[in-house]
Amino acid sequence: MLSIVIVGDERNIMSLQTKVGRAVLDLGDLIKSNVVGEIARAKSEKRLTLSDADLNTLANIVAASIETTVRSGEDGITRLVRG
């Protein structure tokens, strides 16, 4: 188990938790955008054969899965900052 030791007052720790949490969520948004974009690109380049409805469904499933995973991970990562 990884643990992080932070020396400082409670306000600084909360600020760091907020920054770390935001960075994790931003990374999740970037991953979602890139993965969904690559799926759409593959369809437009004829590497995937999907209807527009199927593409939309697949993009929503992938985005929701990434969102759930990142949110779960964000809690654990910010807990590490708390110590």
For each residue, the residues with C-beta under 8 A, 3 or more apart:
1:
2: 80
3: 80 83
4: 80 81 83
5: 83
6: 12 13 16 81 83
7:
8: 12 13
9: 12 13
10: 13 14
11: 14 15
12: 6 8 9 15 16
13: 6 8 9 10 16 17 81 82 83
14: 10 11 17 18
15: 11 12 18 19
16: 6 12 13 19 20 81
17: 13 14 20 21 78 81 82
18: 14 15 21 22
19: 15 16 22 23
20: 16 17 23 24 77 78 81
21: 17 18 24 25 74 77 78
22: 18 19 25 26
23: 19 20 26 27
24: 20 21 27 28 70 73 74 77 78
25: 21 22 28 29 70 71 74
26: 22 23 29 30
27: 23 24 30 31 70
28: 24 25 31 32 66 67 69 70 71 74
29: 25 26 32 33
30: 26 27 33 34
31: 27 28 34 35 66 70
32: 28 29 35 36 62 63 66 67
33: 29 30 36 37
34: 30 31 37 38
35: 31 32 38 39 62 63 66
36: 32 33 39 40 59 62 63
37: 33 34 40 41
38: 34 35 41 42
39: 35 36 42 43 48 55 58 59 62
40: 36 37 43 44 55 59
41: 37 38 44 45
42: 38 39 45 47 48
43: 39 40 46 47 48 49 50 55
44: 40 41
45: 41 42
46: 43 49
47: 42 43
48: 39 42 43 55
49: 43 46
50: 43 54 55 58
51: 54 55
52: 55 56
53: 56 57
54: 50 51 57 58
55: 39 40 43 48 50 51 52 58 59
56: 52 53 59 60
57: 53 54 60 61
58: 39 50 54 55 61 62
59: 36 39 40 55 56 62 63
60: 56 57 63 64
61: 57 58 64 65
62: 32 35 36 39 58 59 65 66
63: 32 35 36 59 60 66 67
64: 60 61 67 68
65: 61 62 68 69
66: 28 31 32 35 62 63 69 70
67: 28 32 63 64 70 71
68: 64 65 71 72
69: 28 65 66 72 73
70: 24 25 27 28 31 66 67 73 74
71: 25 28 67 68 74 75
72: 68 69 75 76
73: 24 69 70 76 77
74: 21 24 25 28 70 71 77 78
75: 71 72 78 79
76: 72 73 79 80
77: 20 21 24 73 74 80 81
78: 17 20 21 24 74 75 81 82
79: 75 76 82
80: 2 3 4 76 77 83
81: 4 6 13 16 17 20 77 78
82: 13 17 78 79
83: 3 4 5 6 13 80
